[in-house]
Amino acid sequence: MTTMAEETAVRENGATGSTGVQGREAQAPGASGAPAREPEGARESESRASRESDIRRHELAAFLRHRREHLTPEQVGLPRGRRRRTPGLRREEVAHLSAVGVTWYTWLEQARDIQVSVQVLDALARTLMLDQNERAHLFQLAGAVDPTPASRCPTITPALLQTLEQLEPLPACIQNSRYDILAYNRTYGRLLCDLDEVPAEDRNCMVLFTTNEQWRSSIVLLDESIRLMAAKFRASMAGHLADPAWKMLLKRLRAESEQFREVWERHEVVGSRSKTKFFDNRYVGRLTLVHTDLWLGPAEGPRMVTYAPADEESRERLEKLHAVAVERG
């Protein structure tokens, strides 16, 4: 998350520092001793890009102000107080809830020319309670790519969606290496929780394992499973240590789950492996299933996760679960 020191660095290096460099370059003599001239087309292109950037910054500022002013303190768990005159939330309240500096957030609402990370955008989206469309709009105005599964994923083709459907009554989903659930069939949607009710940005196995009570209550060996998932996540993250989306997810897990923090500090590592899983499904009872990963490319990125019944009783119960999923839409 952005700190005050980082905010100062942005102001000094991004706003004032670049002016000095440009000034020195503008006075550097060319071969004839006269100042070097940029091609006219390059100047026009740079000017157009600057205008577009300025428009986006002002649109972003207006959008943030509008959302802030239309949220009540009660909606975000704050007391209203007797002297409140500001409509909605105050700037300092949004900054505090998003864990960013007040000055830095104020610059955003003033359309200052500063850089904003995906971590900060994610925090603002959560604080301002943006829905999926509003979140996408926020990232687009900021010129950033939303790293959550709510964003569009080219991996999910119509053919893959048809394959997921054809696998029913077997539960199946498509995950990336970060354990975001990118797509799933109806049976999987009722296997561990009612997944359709989970916001798209929370459809991540690590998040669900540590924070979703319905998901957690469906795992028979919960403590062992979380320890294994944390170890697998650490092994996968080794190739993505500088990726903002991975760092953002890790920060969230550590902040929201004491259990995850404890197992994470063990520094255990384990590779991906298939094995028998035991679930207590709220609709059909105990299921014994065999977990298999089907990789969708040469690298260990997106994969199709399937669960096959380990015995006849589980096969019959999967058929019943599929019927429930179809009935409930």
Secondary structure by P-SEA (a helix, b strand, c coil): cccaaaaaaaaaaccaaaaaaaaaaaaccccccccccccaaaaaaaaaaaaaaaaaaaaaaaaaaaaaaaccccccccccccccccccccaaaaaaaacccaaaaaaaaacccccccaaaaaaaaaaacccaaaaaaaaaaacccccccccccccccaaaaaaaaaacccbbbbbcccccccccccccccccccccccccccccaaaaacccaaaaaaccaaaaaaaaaaaaaaaaaccccccaaaaaaaaaaaaccaaaaaaaaccccccbbbbbbbbbcccccbbbbbbbbbbccccccbbbbbbbbccaaaaaaaaaaaaaaaaac
